[in-house]
Amino acid sequence: MPHQSNFALLSEMLQQLQVSLVEAYYTECTPQWRELDYVPSYNKFYFICDGEGRLQIDGQAYSPVAGQLCHMPAHVLQSYSAVSDRPYKKYWCHFTATMGGLDLFQWVDVPHLLTVPPDRRDELSALFGELAALHGDSGWLARVREKAVLLEIIAFFLLESNPQLRIVPGRRDEIERLRQIEAFIEANLSEALTLDQISKHVHLHPNYLVRYFNKHFAVSPLKYLNRKRMQHARTLLGTTRLSIKEVAEQVGFPDTNHFAKAFRKEVSCSPTEYRLRLTEQSRRPT
């Protein structure tokens, strides 16, 4: 398993994950099923039910069999073809999964081929069947439901891939830079941080830092700072007896009224109401 702090930061970025289904079907391929050396702009999942075939992903050849789930990533050279008169019967989907300007699988290194445990194959078949049915439904509600089912399939794949998961090697330096930024912000939540101060600490021009944050977190550095302050405020309100004024000061708000307004905007209630809710919840019988 990769370094936990790397995945803690990735978890923060996953709050911005957006998925979109391109198409989904169950197909009994023909012996002519074949396309060579192309680079799709979307990800693909193949869940093999029966038959034979060959895939090539980034120069590596694979021959998936029934019960295996194959991930063919976006932006990577690939090919597929039938190899006999028993071509694949398979569920499949094309989809995008992005965080800011990058694909999820440009961050997370996952196996291209996964053998699904026998006791979970019916579950995965049902998910793909539902996804294909939703794709064929023109109703507006189907567009919402298909995102939920697609996320279930992605989560299934990541969970079953868990022992093999790691950060893509080429992204480690970027993760380290993001961690440095996050650590600096976390260590200075009580200070009146400015964009210039954050930029100097990580040796980036302020304009580039703004673009960098928008790319990875879909918010500006100062909005990210405020989000972190409110997260810490919620922790302090729930785990300490500090006054509202003391909590405000510890998260960089010398003015309690300003803190209360910022907290309400983020959490949809006042700091006092938030603490009261937590107190009431703790008193409820379990």
ABEGO torsion letter per residue (X at the ends): XBBAAAAAAAAAAAAABBBBBABBBBBBBBAABBBBGBBBABBBBBBBABEBBBBBBGGBBBBBBBGBBBBBBBGBBBBBBBABABBBBBBBBBBBBBBEABBAAAABBBBABBBBBAAAAAAAAAAAAAAAAAAABABAAAAAAAAAAAAAAAAAAAAAAAAABBBBAAAAAAAAAAAAAAAAAAAAAABBBBAAAAAAAAGBBAAAAAAAAAAAAGBBAAAAAAAAAAAAAAAAAAABABBAAAAAAAAGBABAAAAAAAAAAAAGBBAAAAAAAAAAAAABBX
